């Protein structure tokens, strides 16, 4: 009779046979790998992701400076020049836009190309995925802000000094996390690029234009002044601007706590969407 040759099952733990990798409470190797992936993803196209936003910000500052040089001087809250008032707002806007772009583009491209499995299959928990994606957003946002600030300082387009370093760091990090979480949630929700464009045009753009980036918020008529004080974009820009000018248009404690609370809620929302696999797992 023919006898079927069978190989005995491989058991982990025997000499020369590697068992499955064991992880503790946190998969540090996987988390670090995802953080590097999200950072290298935008770093490889640095001309587009880092220097293009800087050029746009410099052109905007130059145009406003030229307009006010021709039309006469203008002052803003605290008696600072309008150029000094405007510059931090432009830098913060670059931070917000780029933090959003990093997470949103990462998710929507992965879904459109069908390679979401690259981050769904590895042994990464929903919390580790959330931290990994947001780390890339914070890194890109902070780098764009630093490069923009350095370019403005080197070219001496407008006086730009730091009055409160803690406020600058706090609101730049919170803003990066805030928009990174918005981009992550939008990327998970969106099925195509048109959906992300809708989020930018109908949510982010109105909040940005009504945030006091280009004008003192007190110049708005009521009830828009009161409404704007509950706009997280305004609170983050106002706190960031305070770090450079030493003057704020609102209560910094209220703005800082409100921004942190909304950011925390958005991060929890990202974690929840990844945990249930919303639009990611069939």
Backbone bond lengths (Angstrom), bond angles and torsions (degrees), N, CA, C in turn:
res aa  C-N    CA-C-N  psi(-1)  N-CA   C-N-CA  omega(-1)  CA-C   N-CA-C  phi
1 X - - - 1.476 - - 1.523 109.70 -
2 X 1.345 112.63 144.97 1.459 116.77 177.01 1.517 109.56 -74.41
3 X 1.269 113.68 136.43 1.460 118.72 177.79 1.522 109.28 -109.45
4 X 1.300 116.88 130.72 1.468 122.25 179.16 1.515 109.38 -82.40
5 X 1.308 114.28 124.83 1.462 118.88 179.61 1.526 108.72 -84.37
6 X 1.249 116.68 124.40 1.471 121.62 179.40 1.509 109.22 -121.66
7 X 1.338 114.47 145.64 1.460 120.53 178.45 1.519 108.54 -94.54
8 X 1.297 117.71 132.69 1.466 119.10 179.72 1.524 110.67 -63.24
9 X 1.311 117.67 145.27 1.472 120.29 -178.75 1.520 111.47 -60.27
10 X 1.343 113.78 144.42 1.464 120.35 178.95 1.517 108.77 -81.41
11 X 1.273 116.51 127.70 1.450 121.27 -179.70 1.523 108.90 -111.17
12 X 1.315 113.83 131.90 1.459 118.49 178.34 1.519 109.75 -67.24
13 X 1.285 115.38 146.06 1.453 120.23 176.65 1.498 114.04 102.17
14 X 1.373 118.01 -13.98 1.453 120.53 177.48 1.514 110.41 -75.00
15 X 1.309 118.43 153.95 1.468 120.91 179.77 1.524 111.44 -56.82
16 X 1.338 116.64 131.52 1.451 122.21 178.04 1.507 114.36 85.19
17 X 1.324 117.65 -4.28 1.470 121.07 -179.61 1.521 108.26 -115.99
18 X 1.339 115.28 121.83 1.465 120.25 -178.87 1.519 110.06 -83.84
19 X 1.289 116.29 128.97 1.456 120.37 176.87 1.520 110.79 -83.43
20 X 1.303 116.95 176.81 1.469 119.95 178.66 1.520 111.10 -63.43
21 X 1.329 115.05 144.93 1.462 119.82 -179.77 1.523 110.00 -64.72
22 X 1.294 115.52 135.28 1.445 121.11 179.75 1.528 110.23 -99.54
23 X 1.323 115.34 136.65 1.457 120.45 179.92 1.523 109.29 -119.36
24 X 1.302 114.50 151.45 1.446 119.60 175.51 1.518 110.62 -86.44
25 X 1.318 115.48 -149.38 1.463 119.26 179.97 1.516 111.35 -65.23
26 X 1.336 116.85 -28.29 1.466 121.74 -179.19 1.523 108.19 -128.70
27 X 1.304 116.49 133.76 1.460 122.36 174.68 1.534 107.84 -84.65
28 X 1.334 115.46 82.61 1.462 119.54 -173.75 1.527 112.08 -63.28
29 X 1.321 117.02 -38.32 1.456 119.93 -179.69 1.532 111.14 -65.10
30 X 1.320 116.02 -45.68 1.456 119.32 178.97 1.514 112.43 -65.77
31 X 1.344 116.84 -40.65 1.456 120.85 179.20 1.523 110.94 -63.65
32 X 1.328 116.48 -44.42 1.461 120.51 179.00 1.525 110.96 -63.77
33 X 1.322 116.66 -38.00 1.460 120.56 178.92 1.520 111.18 -64.54
34 X 1.329 117.11 -42.21 1.464 120.50 178.40 1.524 111.01 -66.16
35 X 1.335 117.02 -40.08 1.473 119.85 177.08 1.529 110.41 -60.82
36 X 1.335 117.06 -43.93 1.459 120.44 178.45 1.526 111.02 -64.39
37 X 1.323 116.55 -39.96 1.469 120.19 178.90 1.517 111.02 -59.81
38 X 1.338 117.17 -46.04 1.461 120.46 -178.14 1.519 112.04 -68.71
39 X 1.325 117.17 -30.40 1.465 120.16 178.53 1.527 111.02 -77.95
40 X 1.322 116.73 -46.05 1.462 119.89 -179.02 1.523 111.54 -67.19
41 X 1.314 116.79 -25.91 1.463 120.34 -178.42 1.525 111.50 -61.93
42 X 1.335 117.16 -42.16 1.467 118.46 178.02 1.533 111.56 -88.65
43 X 1.340 116.68 -22.79 1.467 118.89 -178.84 1.526 111.40 -69.69
44 X 1.338 116.98 -31.48 1.465 120.33 -179.64 1.523 112.01 -66.22
45 X 1.312 117.80 -24.11 1.472 121.55 176.53 1.529 108.34 -117.53
46 X 1.319 115.43 48.63 1.460 121.18 -175.72 1.511 114.26 -59.62
47 X 1.329 117.83 -30.39 1.455 119.64 178.56 1.525 111.07 -61.30
48 X 1.319 116.48 -33.86 1.461 121.55 -179.80 1.520 112.27 -87.65
49 X 1.333 117.33 -39.07 1.456 120.71 -172.47 1.524 114.18 -90.58
50 X 1.323 118.07 -24.27 1.460 120.84 -178.12 1.521 113.19 -110.50
51 X 1.328 116.55 -50.32 1.465 119.24 -171.69 1.532 113.07 -85.27
52 X 1.329 117.78 -30.67 1.465 119.56 177.60 1.534 111.63 -62.18
53 X 1.355 120.53 -45.36 1.468 119.89 176.34 1.523 112.54 -62.49
54 X 1.326 117.68 -32.98 1.461 120.64 178.92 1.526 110.10 -65.97
55 X 1.327 116.74 -43.74 1.466 120.58 179.05 1.528 110.12 -61.48
56 X 1.339 117.03 -43.01 1.471 120.61 178.98 1.525 111.05 -61.64
57 X 1.317 117.17 -43.03 1.471 120.75 -179.99 1.525 111.30 -65.50
58 X 1.334 117.29 -41.97 1.459 120.42 179.18 1.527 111.65 -64.35
59 X 1.320 116.42 -40.96 1.464 119.75 178.34 1.528 110.64 -63.51
60 X 1.318 116.72 -39.70 1.461 120.59 179.35 1.527 110.54 -64.05
61 X 1.327 116.62 -45.68 1.463 119.96 178.58 1.518 111.18 -63.58
62 X 1.319 116.44 -39.95 1.467 120.39 -179.57 1.519 111.04 -63.74
63 X 1.335 117.29 -42.31 1.467 120.91 -179.71 1.520 110.80 -64.81
64 X 1.332 117.39 -44.54 1.459 120.01 179.16 1.530 110.79 -65.51
65 X 1.304 117.01 -39.71 1.465 120.47 179.13 1.519 110.51 -62.85
66 X 1.328 115.99 -44.11 1.464 120.04 179.11 1.522 111.10 -63.71
67 X 1.332 117.20 -40.84 1.459 121.01 -178.84 1.521 111.36 -63.86
68 X 1.340 117.26 -42.56 1.460 119.13 -177.78 1.522 111.90 -79.25
69 X 1.332 117.54 -25.26 1.453 119.06 173.33 1.519 110.70 -66.39
70 X 1.334 116.60 -33.84 1.457 120.94 179.99 1.519 111.63 -81.65
71 X 1.337 116.24 -34.37 1.457 119.08 -174.27 1.504 114.66 -95.34
72 X 1.305 118.86 -1.67 1.453 120.77 -179.57 1.507 111.19 107.31
73 X 1.311 115.73 166.05 1.461 120.97 -176.26 1.521 110.71 -78.65
74 X 1.306 115.54 154.11 1.459 122.21 176.64 1.513 107.90 -142.63
75 X 1.322 115.04 144.65 1.459 119.49 179.83 1.514 109.58 -116.17
76 X 1.312 115.09 162.58 1.456 122.24 -176.97 1.518 108.54 -130.09
77 X 1.350 118.58 179.92 1.467 120.75 -179.49 1.522 112.60 -50.41
78 X 1.337 114.74 134.59 1.452 120.35 -177.91 1.507 113.45 88.24
79 X 1.336 117.50 -1.00 1.453 120.96 179.34 1.505 115.09 79.56
80 X 1.354 117.94 7.97 1.461 120.00 179.59 1.522 108.91 -78.54
81 X 1.320 115.79 157.83 1.456 120.04 178.12 1.526 110.12 -67.27
82 X 1.323 115.17 157.04 1.445 119.13 -178.68 1.529 111.31 -64.25
83 X 1.321 117.07 -32.76 1.469 120.15 178.93 1.516 110.81 -64.45
84 X 1.329 116.46 -43.06 1.463 120.81 178.48 1.522 110.80 -66.84
85 X 1.330 116.68 -34.21 1.457 121.68 176.91 1.528 111.09 -68.06
86 X 1.327 116.34 -39.14 1.460 121.19 -173.62 1.526 112.91 -74.79
87 X 1.329 117.52 -39.54 1.459 121.34 -171.04 1.533 113.50 -55.90
88 X 1.347 120.50 -48.63 1.476 118.82 178.80 1.527 112.71 -61.41
89 X 1.333 116.90 -35.15 1.455 119.64 178.52 1.512 112.11 -64.22
90 X 1.324 116.78 -39.43 1.460 120.67 178.81 1.531 110.48 -67.27
91 X 1.330 116.98 -41.29 1.466 120.42 177.98 1.527 110.23 -63.02
92 X 1.328 117.20 -44.45 1.461 120.29 179.51 1.526 111.40 -64.18
93 X 1.317 117.44 -37.12 1.453 120.17 178.10 1.527 110.85 -63.33
94 X 1.338 116.91 -38.00 1.461 120.54 176.23 1.523 111.00 -64.65
95 X 1.339 116.83 -39.42 1.466 120.72 177.76 1.526 110.43 -62.64
96 X 1.332 116.40 -47.23 1.460 120.88 -178.46 1.525 111.75 -61.44
97 X 1.317 116.61 -48.92 1.463 120.86 -176.15 1.529 111.82 -63.55
98 X 1.322 117.14 -40.51 1.461 119.87 -176.05 1.522 112.47 -77.25
99 X 1.328 117.46 -32.63 1.465 119.26 174.67 1.523 110.15 -64.65
100 X 1.325 116.33 -41.42 1.465 120.07 177.02 1.523 111.16 -64.27
101 X 1.320 116.77 -43.78 1.460 120.71 -176.78 1.518 111.93 -63.29
102 X 1.328 118.30 -33.22 1.459 119.81 -175.20 1.525 112.11 -67.15
103 X 1.318 117.56 -51.39 1.462 119.31 -178.34 1.523 111.75 -73.47
104 X 1.333 117.58 -40.94 1.459 119.46 -177.43 1.524 111.15 -63.98
105 X 1.328 116.85 -44.08 1.467 119.64 -179.33 1.526 110.82 -67.80
106 X 1.337 117.62 -37.19 1.461 120.40 -179.69 1.525 110.83 -61.35
107 X 1.329 116.88 -45.56 1.465 120.41 -177.41 1.520 112.22 -72.90
108 X 1.335 117.11 -46.15 1.462 118.80 -174.71 1.526 110.96 -69.01
109 X 1.326 118.03 -36.03 1.466 120.01 177.25 1.523 110.56 -66.14
110 X 1.337 116.09 -41.34 1.467 119.42 178.67 1.520 110.97 -62.49
111 X 1.333 117.33 -38.98 1.456 119.82 -179.17 1.525 111.40 -72.62
112 X 1.327 117.67 -40.92 1.462 120.50 -178.93 1.525 110.51 -67.61
113 X 1.318 117.47 -40.94 1.460 121.33 -179.32 1.528 112.98 -81.43
114 X 1.313 116.61 -10.98 1.456 120.17 177.31 1.510 115.05 77.56
115 X 1.332 117.95 22.97 1.467 119.72 179.02 1.531 112.20 -111.60
116 X 1.335 116.09 30.96 1.471 119.17 175.13 1.519 111.77 -62.27
117 X 1.342 115.58 -21.26 1.459 119.87 -179.99 1.515 111.73 -61.02
118 X 1.333 117.32 -21.41 1.464 120.52 -179.14 1.520 112.27 -60.46
119 X 1.330 117.63 -30.44 1.461 119.00 178.38 1.531 112.54 -113.71
120 X 1.339 117.76 -8.04 1.456 119.80 177.79 1.532 112.18 -87.80
121 X 1.325 117.43 -33.10 1.458 120.98 -177.02 1.527 114.43 -76.90
122 X 1.337 119.83 -38.17 1.474 119.20 -179.54 1.532 111.32 -60.43
123 X 1.323 117.35 155.34 1.478 121.32 -178.60 1.528 111.62 -74.57
124 X 1.328 115.13 70.30 1.458 121.49 178.26 1.521 109.00 -118.11
125 X 1.320 116.18 131.16 1.460 120.74 179.22 1.528 109.74 -75.82
126 X 1.332 118.63 163.00 1.472 120.72 176.37 1.531 112.80 -56.24
127 X 1.327 117.09 -37.21 1.461 119.82 178.55 1.525 110.76 -65.76
128 X 1.333 116.85 -41.79 1.461 120.39 179.21 1.527 111.25 -66.29
129 X 1.329 117.10 -37.42 1.466 119.97 175.58 1.523 110.91 -63.85
130 X 1.326 116.23 -43.17 1.471 120.32 179.42 1.521 110.69 -61.01
131 X 1.323 116.80 -47.35 1.463 120.30 -179.49 1.520 110.72 -64.23
132 X 1.318 117.50 -40.76 1.461 121.00 -178.41 1.519 112.34 -62.87
133 X 1.333 116.76 -47.19 1.462 119.84 -179.90 1.531 111.41 -67.25
134 X 1.326 117.03 -41.71 1.467 119.89 -178.70 1.523 111.53 -69.00
135 X 1.324 117.40 -29.01 1.466 119.12 178.52 1.527 110.82 -62.59
136 X 1.331 116.54 -39.09 1.461 119.16 176.99 1.510 112.10 -64.57
137 X 1.345 117.16 -39.39 1.461 120.93 178.91 1.527 111.27 -63.87
138 X 1.340 116.33 -44.29 1.467 120.05 -179.98 1.522 110.24 -65.01
139 X 1.323 116.82 -43.07 1.468 119.94 -179.82 1.518 111.51 -61.17
140 X 1.316 116.35 -46.59 1.469 119.37 -179.36 1.526 111.43 -66.78
141 X 1.336 117.05 -43.61 1.454 119.60 179.76 1.523 112.55 -60.67
142 X 1.333 116.76 -46.19 1.462 120.81 -178.80 1.529 110.68 -66.51
143 X 1.332 117.83 -41.08 1.464 120.56 179.75 1.521 111.45 -63.33
144 X 1.325 116.87 -43.77 1.470 119.67 177.92 1.520 110.50 -62.30
145 X 1.344 116.53 -41.60 1.463 119.35 177.95 1.518 112.22 -62.83
146 X 1.337 117.53 -43.11 1.461 121.05 179.60 1.530 111.60 -64.15
147 X 1.334 116.46 -45.03 1.468 119.60 -179.06 1.526 110.57 -65.77
148 X 1.326 117.27 -39.77 1.469 120.42 178.36 1.523 110.86 -64.36
149 X 1.340 116.39 -45.52 1.471 119.79 178.45 1.524 110.74 -60.92
150 X 1.338 116.77 -43.53 1.462 120.34 179.88 1.526 111.16 -62.69
151 X 1.333 116.96 -40.45 1.466 120.27 179.96 1.525 111.15 -65.73
152 X 1.334 116.98 -42.63 1.469 120.40 178.69 1.522 110.24 -64.25
153 X 1.333 117.51 -40.92 1.467 121.00 -178.94 1.520 111.07 -68.31
154 X 1.334 117.30 -42.10 1.464 120.59 -178.24 1.530 111.09 -67.72
155 X 1.331 116.24 -43.41 1.468 120.34 -177.96 1.524 112.46 -80.28
156 X 1.335 116.86 -10.04 1.465 122.36 177.45 1.523 111.50 53.36
157 X 1.334 115.15 46.54 1.461 119.75 178.42 1.521 110.58 -70.26
158 X 1.333 116.24 -36.72 1.463 120.50 179.77 1.526 108.45 -153.94
159 X 1.333 119.42 151.85 1.464 120.76 175.45 1.523 110.62 -59.50
160 X 1.326 116.65 129.97 1.457 120.29 -169.93 1.521 108.11 -149.47
161 X 1.334 117.64 91.75 1.451 122.15 -178.15 1.527 109.79 -122.12
162 X 1.315 115.36 159.88 1.464 120.94 -178.60 1.521 109.30 -96.33
163 X 1.345 115.61 123.42 1.456 121.04 178.74 1.521 111.76 -99.48
164 X 1.333 117.38 -30.39 1.466 121.29 -179.30 1.527 107.61 -145.62
165 X 1.328 116.42 101.35 1.453 121.42 -175.19 1.525 111.68 -65.37
166 X 1.326 117.73 -36.53 1.468 120.15 -178.87 1.527 110.67 -62.03
167 X 1.329 117.20 -43.80 1.470 120.56 179.52 1.521 110.81 -62.61
168 X 1.325 116.40 -40.05 1.470 120.08 179.10 1.526 110.65 -61.99
169 X 1.330 116.99 -48.30 1.457 121.01 -178.24 1.528 111.48 -67.61
170 X 1.321 116.62 -44.92 1.460 120.58 -176.20 1.528 111.15 -61.47
171 X 1.315 117.06 -52.83 1.462 119.36 -174.61 1.527 112.01 -73.04
172 X 1.322 118.48 -28.04 1.467 119.06 176.59 1.527 110.55 -69.93
173 X 1.336 117.94 -40.14 1.465 121.18 178.49 1.525 110.42 -68.77
174 X 1.340 116.88 -45.86 1.466 120.13 179.40 1.528 110.44 -61.57
175 X 1.330 117.11 -42.29 1.465 120.20 179.64 1.525 111.24 -63.57
176 X 1.322 117.33 -40.80 1.462 120.42 178.43 1.525 111.11 -64.28
177 X 1.326 117.04 -43.37 1.462 120.30 177.06 1.522 111.43 -64.62
178 X 1.317 116.00 -41.67 1.467 121.42 -179.55 1.520 110.98 -58.22
179 X 1.329 116.40 -54.52 1.457 119.81 -176.90 1.521 111.71 -74.24
180 X 1.332 116.96 -29.19 1.458 119.14 174.10 1.523 110.98 -62.64
181 X 1.342 116.55 -41.29 1.462 120.65 177.95 1.526 111.36 -67.71
182 X 1.330 117.15 -40.07 1.467 119.96 176.63 1.525 110.43 -61.91
183 X 1.333 116.35 -43.27 1.458 120.16 178.38 1.517 112.42 -65.51
184 X 1.331 117.01 -37.56 1.463 120.66 179.22 1.522 110.97 -66.31
185 X 1.330 116.78 -44.26 1.459 120.27 177.97 1.526 110.70 -65.51
186 X 1.331 116.29 -41.02 1.458 119.49 178.49 1.517 111.99 -64.95
187 X 1.338 116.50 -40.10 1.456 120.11 179.07 1.521 112.22 -65.61
188 X 1.336 117.17 -36.55 1.458 120.20 177.60 1.526 110.52 -68.95
189 X 1.336 116.06 -40.21 1.467 120.55 -177.69 1.522 112.82 -72.95
190 X 1.327 117.55 -38.89 1.463 121.62 -172.88 1.526 111.06 -70.85
191 X 1.323 115.28 144.72 1.456 122.20 175.32 1.522 112.35 -104.60
192 X 1.335 117.01 -16.99 1.459 121.32 179.40 1.521 108.57 -154.50
193 X 1.317 115.95 171.94 1.458 121.02 -175.03 1.531 111.71 -65.13
194 X 1.318 117.85 -28.41 1.466 120.63 178.79 1.526 111.25 -61.65
195 X 1.318 116.89 -34.87 1.461 120.27 178.80 1.523 111.01 -65.93
196 X 1.329 116.60 -40.50 1.460 119.37 177.90 1.510 111.20 -67.45
197 X 1.334 117.24 -35.95 1.461 120.25 176.93 1.525 110.66 -63.53
198 X 1.331 116.90 -35.39 1.464 120.06 177.70 1.524 111.06 -65.46
199 X 1.327 117.48 -40.61 1.468 121.05 177.66 1.526 110.16 -61.42
200 X 1.325 116.92 -43.77 1.460 120.70 -179.60 1.520 112.00 -66.27
201 X 1.323 117.07 -42.66 1.464 120.69 -173.80 1.518 113.21 -77.43
202 X 1.331 117.64 -35.72 1.458 120.68 -172.19 1.526 114.20 -105.88
203 X 1.325 117.69 -8.53 1.465 120.34 178.56 1.527 110.86 -120.69
204 X 1.317 116.21 -59.20 1.458 120.11 -172.92 1.523 112.11 -71.71
205 X 1.338 117.39 -45.91 1.460 120.08 -177.03 1.524 113.00 -61.42
206 X 1.357 119.92 -47.68 1.473 118.40 177.77 1.519 113.28 -61.32
207 X 1.335 117.15 -41.78 1.462 119.54 179.35 1.522 111.33 -64.49
208 X 1.332 116.77 -34.28 1.461 120.55 178.87 1.522 111.33 -70.49
209 X 1.323 116.70 -44.81 1.459 120.20 -177.71 1.533 112.14 -67.23
210 X 1.326 117.56 -26.34 1.468 121.60 179.85 1.525 112.06 -101.74
211 X 1.324 116.73 23.13 1.471 120.70 -175.35 1.523 113.58 -101.30
212 X 1.320 117.70 0.23 1.460 119.52 -178.24 1.506 113.72 78.76
213 X 1.326 116.76 22.32 1.462 119.61 178.38 1.509 111.64 -65.66
214 X 1.335 117.20 -40.53 1.461 122.06 -172.80 1.518 113.28 -108.87
215 X 1.319 118.04 2.27 1.464 120.40 -176.45 1.526 109.35 -159.56
216 X 1.335 118.33 154.14 1.469 120.23 173.13 1.520 109.80 -65.35
217 X 1.294 116.99 135.08 1.454 121.63 -174.62 1.526 111.80 -64.65
218 X 1.334 116.71 -23.66 1.458 120.20 -179.39 1.511 113.89 -68.03
219 X 1.302 117.86 -13.35 1.463 120.59 178.77 1.519 112.93 -80.22
220 X 1.320 117.33 -10.17 1.458 120.35 176.81 1.525 110.02 -75.87
221 X 1.322 118.51 147.91 1.468 120.58 174.63 1.524 110.62 -77.13
222 X 1.316 115.62 158.53 1.467 119.78 173.66 1.527 109.32 -72.34
223 X 1.303 120.32 147.37 1.468 127.56 8.14 1.533 113.74 -91.23
224 X 1.351 117.00 12.60 1.466 119.33 -174.04 1.521 112.29 -69.65
225 X 1.338 117.17 -28.09 1.468 118.84 177.33 1.524 110.10 -64.17
226 X 1.346 116.15 -47.42 1.464 120.20 179.90 1.520 111.20 -64.68
227 X 1.326 116.43 -42.79 1.464 120.31 -179.72 1.528 110.60 -63.05
228 X 1.338 116.15 -39.19 1.465 119.69 -176.79 1.520 112.20 -64.91
229 X 1.322 117.98 -26.25 1.463 119.77 179.12 1.532 112.13 -68.61
230 X 1.320 117.19 -13.93 1.460 121.07 175.71 1.522 111.31 -103.40
231 X 1.316 115.94 9.27 1.457 121.68 175.62 1.533 108.21 -86.39
232 X 1.322 119.16 114.35 1.475 119.48 -177.75 1.518 112.72 -60.91
233 X 1.335 117.97 -27.95 1.459 120.24 177.10 1.526 109.99 -63.11
234 X 1.323 116.72 -43.83 1.464 120.30 178.92 1.522 111.15 -63.13
235 X 1.324 117.23 -44.09 1.460 120.48 -177.62 1.525 111.26 -64.11
236 X 1.320 117.40 -40.04 1.461 119.66 180.00 1.523 111.60 -71.21
237 X 1.326 116.97 -40.45 1.464 120.40 178.46 1.523 110.47 -67.77
238 X 1.324 116.86 -40.46 1.462 120.31 -179.89 1.526 110.96 -65.15
239 X 1.334 117.29 -42.48 1.460 120.16 177.72 1.517 112.17 -66.33
240 X 1.325 116.35 -40.31 1.462 120.47 177.85 1.526 110.34 -65.08
241 X 1.326 116.65 -41.87 1.470 120.62 178.53 1.522 111.07 -64.03
242 X 1.333 116.77 -36.86 1.466 120.02 177.10 1.520 111.06 -58.58
243 X 1.321 116.79 -35.54 1.460 120.18 179.63 1.518 113.53 -62.06
244 X 1.335 117.24 -20.96 1.463 120.87 179.79 1.530 112.74 -104.92
245 X 1.322 117.21 -36.93 1.469 119.63 -175.83 1.521 113.48 -98.52
246 X 1.345 117.14 -21.92 1.454 120.32 -176.37 1.508 113.55 80.05
247 X 1.343 117.62 8.42 1.466 122.14 -179.52 1.528 109.17 -131.71
248 X 1.326 115.89 139.38 1.464 121.29 -179.44 1.523 109.50 -128.46
249 X 1.332 115.51 154.20 1.463 121.04 178.88 1.523 112.07 -96.05
250 X 1.307 118.44 -6.05 1.459 121.60 -178.30 1.524 109.45 -141.90
251 X 1.322 115.44 178.86 1.458 121.75 178.12 1.527 108.76 -73.90
252 X 1.324 117.42 116.61 1.452 121.17 -176.96 1.529 112.45 -65.18
253 X 1.317 117.66 -36.86 1.459 119.98 179.39 1.524 110.36 -64.36
254 X 1.327 116.31 -44.14 1.462 119.95 178.16 1.521 110.55 -62.91
255 X 1.328 116.51 -45.71 1.451 120.43 -179.57 1.521 112.68 -63.80
256 X 1.333 116.25 -41.87 1.453 119.87 -179.34 1.514 112.51 -66.62
257 X 1.345 116.45 -43.48 1.463 119.90 -179.26 1.527 111.51 -70.85
258 X 1.337 116.82 -39.34 1.460 119.43 179.63 1.527 110.68 -65.10
259 X 1.325 116.31 -43.64 1.465 120.04 179.29 1.516 111.20 -62.37
260 X 1.331 116.45 -42.79 1.464 120.33 179.88 1.524 111.33 -65.44
261 X 1.357 116.92 -40.34 1.462 120.25 -178.90 1.529 111.21 -65.94
262 X 1.331 116.94 -43.77 1.463 120.09 179.31 1.524 110.54 -66.42
263 X 1.327 116.36 -39.82 1.468 120.02 178.45 1.517 111.10 -62.72
264 X 1.326 116.87 -43.26 1.460 120.74 178.46 1.529 110.75 -62.01
265 X 1.342 116.48 -42.28 1.465 120.02 179.01 1.528 111.10 -62.79
266 X 1.326 117.04 -40.07 1.464 120.38 178.75 1.528 111.29 -66.70
267 X 1.321 116.97 -39.64 1.469 120.24 178.11 1.523 110.88 -63.90
268 X 1.320 116.78 -40.00 1.463 120.10 176.59 1.523 109.90 -64.42
269 X 1.343 116.34 -38.95 1.459 119.48 176.67 1.521 112.18 -61.81
270 X 1.335 117.14 -40.33 1.470 120.97 176.58 1.524 110.62 -61.86
271 X 1.323 115.70 -45.84 1.469 120.25 179.00 1.522 111.03 -59.73
272 X 1.322 116.75 -42.05 1.463 120.56 -178.85 1.525 111.09 -66.01
273 X 1.335 117.65 -42.28 1.463 120.72 -179.96 1.527 111.06 -64.39
274 X 1.328 116.92 -38.85 1.463 120.01 177.40 1.528 111.39 -71.04
275 X 1.304 116.76 -33.23 1.469 120.80 -178.78 1.521 111.49 -66.70
276 X 1.334 116.84 -42.60 1.467 120.22 -179.13 1.526 111.52 -85.93
277 X 1.345 117.33 -8.08 1.456 120.38 -179.41 1.512 113.78 70.86
278 X 1.317 116.87 33.93 1.470 121.30 -176.57 1.529 110.67 -58.96
279 X 1.332 116.01 117.43 1.463 125.03 179.30 1.539 113.32 59.30
280 X 1.319 115.77 16.14 1.468 119.63 178.38 1.524 111.34 -116.55
281 X 1.320 116.72 -33.18 1.465 120.60 -178.93 1.535 109.10 -114.83
282 X 1.311 115.67 130.32 1.462 120.23 -179.23 1.529 110.45 -70.34
